[in-house]
Amino acid sequence: MLRRAAYAVLARSLRRKFRRIVWEGPWHPPPADRPFVLYGNHHAFYDAQILGLLTERMLGRRTVVWMEELDRFPFLAVLGALPFPGDDASRRLRTIRRTARLMRRRPDTALIYFPEAHLHPIEDGVLDFPENRFERLARVLAGAWWWPVVVRVSGWHAATPTATLAGGAPHERPTGRERETLTALSEALAGAAPRERRVLVDGRPGPHERWDMTPLGRWFVR
């Protein structure tokens, strides 16, 4: 009950912050009979919240996300955040093992994973990370699908921006080319002409859409 209420609050918050959240291109989420790892870029402050809403509310999955600074924001554990502090390897290992147990117990589990490990400007592209990182994780998270998804936030010139998502094909095991996959998806999302789209969240229109005060012009404009 508490988790459901927390995600309802998150949904309302994102509707206020974004004009809309849109999925662009083919829509092929992983099959529902097994857990999956959604791995993505980490360019926007709201990445984890947007992806959490996607997996929890729209795909009906039990969402988990590893969070470095969870101790500073412990209430986010209600949304599925687990501790992943950069200065405590043993605690990170416990979180990985806990996630593996959850995936074995609940096939509806979805882990949101940011392999770049920290938030950074989109102009940096997708940061490099060890090639064997996914292979090592796959040995622990056996049986999970791997699903690449990127998020791009644009439209900062408007009162509220737009978040656009795109995903690649789910794969059953790491390929060793995860960074190249995320880079290609991100570049395609930035430069491609509009393709098939589905609106995931329709947010509140900005004041330029809601207000028209033309009748007041006679009092202020001469």
N, C-alpha and C positions, 0 to 999 in steps of 0.2 A: 504493500500500500504506500509506504513512504517513498519507495523507488519510483512508483508510477507518478506520484505527486511531484517529485523532483523533476522528472522528465517533462511533465506538463508545464512546470515553471520555466524550464529550459526552452521549450517550444515557444512559449509566449515571449520570452526574452529575445530569441532570435527573430521572431516576427517584427519586433520593435526595431531591432538593429539593422535588419536587411530588408531591402525592397522586395527581393525574392531570392530563393535558393533554387538553382536549376541544374538538372542533369542533362548533359549534352552528349549525343552519340548513342551507340548501342547500350542497351540495358541488359546485362547478363550477370546478375549476382550469383554467387556460388549456390549449388544445390543445398536444400534445407536439411538433408539427412546427416550432415557432418559439420563440425565446427570449422571456422575459417579465421585466417589472419588477414585483416585489411591493412596493407602497408601503403604508406603515402608520403607525400612531401610535407614539409612543415614550414610554411611561409606566412601563415596568418594566425593571429592570436586566437581566433575562433575555430581553427581547424578541428580540434578534438571535439568541441561541442557540436559542430555541424555533422561530423562523421558519427558521433554518438547518437544524434537524433536519427540519422539514416539507418544505422544498424538496429537500434533499440525499438524505435517507434514505427519505422517504415518496413523493416525486414523482420521484426518480431524476434530479434536475437537478444541473448543475455550479454550485454556489452561489458568488456573489460578494457581498460587503458592503463598503461604503465606511466606513472607520473613522477618526475624527479622531485618536485617540490610539494608533494602531497602533505607533508608535515605542516606546511604553512597554511594549507587550505584543506583541513581534514574533512570538512563537510562534503567535499567532492567524492568521497568514498561511497556516498549514497548513489552516485551515478555510475559506479563501477570502477573508479580509479583505485589502483593498487600502488604501493610505494616502490619507487625505483631510484633511490638516491645515488647520485654520482660518486659519493665518497664512501659508500658502504657496499662492497661487493657481496658480502654474505647475505645482506638483506635483499639485494637484487636477485640473488640465486633463489632465495625463499619465494620471492614473488613469481619467478619463472616456474618453479615447481608447483606452486599453488595454482597457477594458470593451467598447467598440464593436467593436474588432478581435476580441475573444473571442467576442462574439455572432455576428459574421459567420462565424467559423471553426467555432464549436460551437453549433448551434441549440438544444442542450439547456441553455444557460446561463440562470440565474435570478439577477437582481440584487435584493437586498433593499435598499430605499431608504426612508430616514426624512426626509421633506421638512421636518419641523419643525427638523431639524438638531441637536437636543440633547435629552437625557433630562430629563423634568420630571414633577411630580406629576399624577396623573390628574384631580385636582380642577380643573386649569387648562383642561380640555377639549383640543381640538386647536388648537395655536397657529397663528397666521396665518403665511403665507409668500407670496412673490410669485406672482401669478396666472400669470405667464408662465414660471415655473420648469419646469413639465412640458413646455411647448411647446418651450422651448430644448433640453431634454434629448432630446426626441423627434426633433429634427433630427439629433442625433448617433447616437442609439440607434434608428435607423430599422428598421422591421419588427418591433419587439418588441410583444408584448401588454402591457397594463397591468392589474394585478390588485390591487384594494384589499382589505387584510386588517387587522383590528384584533385586538389582544390585550388581555385584561383579567385581572388577577390578583386573586383573592378568596379568602376563607376563611382570613385571617390568624389567626383565633381558634383554628384547629386546629394540630396539630403541624407539618403541611406544607400549604401553600396549594394552590389549584387554579388553573390557567391555562385560560381559555376563549378560543377564537378564533372569528371569524366573517368571512366574505368576501362581497364583492359580485360582480357579473358582470364578467368580464374584458372590456376594451374595446380596440379596435385602435389608438386614438389618444387623446391627452389631451382631456378635455372642458372644461377650465377650471373645473370644479367639484369638483376632487379634495378640497379641504378640507371642503366640504359633504358629500361622500360618506363620508369618514372619520368626520365628526361624527355623521352619521345612523347608521352602523354601530355606533359606540361607544355611542351613547345607546340603541339598540335592544338591544344586548348587556347593558347595565346594567339595563334596566327591563323587558324582555319576559319573559313566562312561558316556561318551558322548551319548546324546540321539538325538532325532529329532532336527535339528537346522535350523534356517533361518537367513541369514545375513541381518541385518537392515541397516548397514552402512559399506561400504567397503572403508577403509581408504588408505592412501598413504603407499606403501611398504617402509620398513626401508632401510637404506643404504646397509645392508648386503644382501638384496634381489635385490636391483637395480644396485649395482656396482660390477664389476669384473675387477680388475686391474692386473690380472695375466700377461698380456704382459709386464708390467713395471718391472716384477721381475728381469729381466736380468740387469737392471740398479741399483738395490738396494740390491739384495740378491746374495751373493757369496757362 
